[in-house]
């Protein structure tokens, strides 16, 4: 059985863990009423996770462009292969778009992003109260789309593992 490379597997699971953490933290922080020290801390952590995800996704994409993915099983229907390619492409687009939309939402709200509280990221747009709600909604709906795509990705992996038994799932296991 052909497998993904160790760096690809590491990046896959690390990015997945960070995205799940950022998603959970995002849901938690927006439900905290008012402007509390805890809420501000969670917003900072959420931004740091987003910046980290974006950086790791860049590394992952570079790795993927220079290292061929294992081939699908010969008996896998063409429509499933096309669907898998489309879903993976969509996941990559979302993994870029979500941190970028959050970054621009933060800037439109007039809150600069300071990675790990130490490294100020460039302020690419001035505070903009007109863009703020649009960017907030964009960030939210991109996340909801990622949640749906993630669920589909997991369900497909489980289908391949337990119904098709074609070892596709095992290619990405550590």
C-alpha positions as CSV (number, residue, x, y, z in Angstrom):
1,X,0.0,0.0,0.0
2,X,1.4,3.4,-1.0
3,X,1.2,6.0,1.8
4,X,1.6,9.7,2.2
5,X,5.0,10.9,3.3
6,X,5.6,11.4,7.0
7,X,5.8,15.2,6.7
8,X,2.4,15.2,4.8
9,X,0.8,13.0,7.5
10,X,2.2,15.2,10.3
11,X,1.0,18.4,8.6
12,X,-2.4,16.8,8.0
13,X,-3.1,15.9,11.6
14,X,-1.5,18.9,13.1
15,X,-3.5,21.3,10.9
16,X,-6.7,19.3,11.6
17,X,-6.1,19.6,15.4
18,X,-5.3,23.3,15.2
19,X,-8.4,24.0,13.0
20,X,-10.6,22.0,15.4
21,X,-9.1,24.0,18.3
22,X,-9.6,27.3,16.6
23,X,-13.2,26.4,15.7
24,X,-14.1,25.4,19.2
25,X,-12.4,28.5,20.7
26,X,-14.2,30.7,18.1
27,X,-17.6,29.3,19.2
28,X,-16.7,29.7,22.9
29,X,-15.4,33.2,22.7
30,X,-18.3,34.8,20.8
31,X,-20.7,33.4,23.4
32,X,-19.0,35.3,26.2
33,X,-21.0,38.4,27.0
34,X,-19.3,41.8,27.2
35,X,-15.6,42.5,26.9
36,X,-13.9,40.5,29.6
37,X,-10.2,39.6,30.0
38,X,-11.1,36.0,29.3
39,X,-12.8,36.9,26.1
40,X,-9.9,39.1,25.0
41,X,-7.4,36.3,25.8
42,X,-9.5,33.8,23.8
43,X,-9.7,36.2,20.8
44,X,-5.9,36.4,20.9
45,X,-5.5,32.7,21.1
46,X,-8.0,32.2,18.2
47,X,-6.0,34.7,16.0
48,X,-2.7,32.9,16.9
49,X,-4.2,29.6,15.9
50,X,-5.4,31.1,12.6
51,X,-2.0,32.5,11.8
52,X,-0.3,29.2,12.6
53,X,-2.8,27.3,10.5
54,X,-2.2,29.7,7.6
55,X,1.6,29.3,7.9
56,X,1.3,25.5,8.1
57,X,-1.1,25.3,5.2
58,X,1.4,27.2,3.1
59,X,4.1,24.6,4.1
60,X,1.7,21.8,3.4
61,X,0.7,23.1,0.0
62,X,4.4,23.5,-1.0
63,X,5.0,19.9,0.2
64,X,2.0,18.7,-1.7
65,X,3.1,20.5,-4.9
66,X,6.5,18.8,-4.7
67,X,5.5,15.4,-3.5
68,X,2.9,13.3,-5.4
69,X,-0.1,12.0,-3.5
70,X,-0.6,8.2,-3.5
71,X,-2.8,7.0,-6.3
72,X,-6.3,6.0,-5.7
73,X,-7.2,2.3,-5.9
74,X,-7.7,1.1,-9.4
75,X,-11.3,0.0,-8.6
76,X,-12.3,3.4,-7.3
77,X,-14.9,4.9,-9.6
78,X,-13.9,8.0,-11.6
79,X,-16.7,10.1,-10.1
80,X,-15.4,9.3,-6.6
81,X,-11.9,10.3,-7.6
82,X,-13.2,13.6,-9.1
83,X,-15.2,14.2,-5.9
84,X,-12.2,13.6,-3.7
85,X,-10.0,15.9,-5.8
86,X,-12.8,18.6,-5.7
87,X,-13.2,18.2,-1.9
88,X,-9.5,18.4,-1.3
89,X,-9.2,21.5,-3.4
90,X,-12.1,23.1,-1.5
91,X,-10.5,22.2,1.8
92,X,-7.3,23.9,0.7
93,X,-9.1,27.0,-0.5
94,X,-11.0,27.2,2.8
95,X,-7.8,26.7,4.9
96,X,-6.4,29.8,3.2
97,X,-9.6,31.9,3.0
98,X,-10.7,31.5,6.6
99,X,-7.5,32.8,8.3
100,X,-7.3,35.6,5.7
101,X,-10.9,36.6,6.2
102,X,-10.4,36.6,10.0
103,X,-7.3,38.7,9.6
104,X,-9.1,41.3,7.5
105,X,-12.1,41.2,9.8
106,X,-9.8,42.0,12.7
107,X,-8.2,44.8,10.8
108,X,-11.5,46.3,9.7
109,X,-12.6,46.2,13.4
110,X,-9.5,48.3,14.2
111,X,-7.7,45.5,16.1
112,X,-4.3,44.7,14.8
113,X,-3.1,41.1,14.9
114,X,0.1,40.5,17.1
115,X,1.2,36.9,16.7
116,X,1.9,35.3,20.0
117,X,1.7,38.8,21.5
118,X,5.1,39.5,20.1
119,X,5.1,39.8,16.3
120,X,2.8,42.5,14.9
121,X,1.5,41.5,11.5
122,X,1.2,44.2,8.8
123,X,-1.9,46.4,8.9
124,X,-3.0,46.0,5.3
125,X,-6.3,47.9,5.6
126,X,-7.4,50.8,7.8
127,X,-10.3,50.2,10.3
128,X,-13.5,50.2,8.2
129,X,-16.9,50.0,10.0
130,X,-18.6,49.3,6.6
131,X,-16.4,46.3,5.8
132,X,-16.5,44.9,9.4
133,X,-19.9,43.2,9.2
134,X,-19.3,41.8,5.7
135,X,-15.9,40.4,6.8
136,X,-17.4,39.0,10.0
137,X,-20.2,37.2,8.0
138,X,-17.7,36.0,5.4
139,X,-15.5,34.5,8.2
140,X,-18.5,32.9,9.8
141,X,-19.9,31.3,6.6
142,X,-16.5,30.2,5.4
143,X,-16.1,28.4,8.7
144,X,-19.6,26.8,8.4
145,X,-18.6,25.7,4.9
146,X,-15.4,24.2,6.3
147,X,-17.4,22.4,9.0
148,X,-19.6,20.8,6.3
149,X,-16.5,19.9,4.1
150,X,-14.7,18.5,7.1
151,X,-17.7,16.3,8.0
152,X,-17.9,15.1,4.4
153,X,-14.1,14.4,4.4
154,X,-14.4,12.3,7.6
155,X,-17.5,10.4,6.4
156,X,-15.7,9.6,3.1
157,X,-12.7,8.3,5.0
158,X,-14.9,6.2,7.3
159,X,-16.7,4.8,4.2
160,X,-13.4,3.8,2.6
161,X,-12.3,2.2,5.9
162,X,-15.4,0.3,6.9
163,X,-17.4,-0.2,3.8
164,X,-15.0,-0.3,0.9
165,X,-12.1,-1.6,2.9
166,X,-9.7,-0.2,0.3
167,X,-7.0,1.1,2.7
168,X,-7.4,4.8,1.6
169,X,-7.8,5.8,5.3
170,X,-4.7,4.0,6.4
171,X,-2.5,6.0,3.9
172,X,-2.9,9.1,6.2
173,X,-2.5,7.3,9.5
174,X,0.7,8.0,11.5
